Amino acid sequence: MSRTLDDMPLFAYRGAPGVKSDDATTLRAALDMAGRAHYLRAAVLSDMKANGPGTADQIARRIGESILAIRPRCSELRAAGFIRDSGVRSRNDSGKSAIVWCLAP
C-alpha cells in the first residue's frame, strides 16, 4: 500500500509546524502555518517528482515560496519518511553547505 500525505498526521512534527517553544508568538505563527503546511508539503513533493532533488532553498525558489516556509516542511517530510538526505551537499543562498533532499524510496 502506498502512503500519501493524507496518511501523515497534521501535527506529526514537534507537536505543530514550527513549534519549538510555548511562546505565544511562536504558537500563533505555528497555528497560522498549520493551514498551509499540508499544501506546502504537497508542493515540495510535487516539485521533487518533477524536478528531482534539491536543497530547501532550491525547492523554495522553484515553487515560488519563502525558504522560511519550505525548510521546516522538508524537516517534516523527512521525519515522516517521504524524503531523505541524499548524502550530497550544495551551497544554499547564504553560502552555507546545505542538504540536497531526494525522495525516499
Secondary structure by P-SEA (a helix, b strand, c coil): cccccccccccccccccccccccaaaaaaaaaaccaaaaaaaaaaaaaaacccccaaaaaaaacccccccaaaaaaaaaacccccccbbbbcccccccccccccc
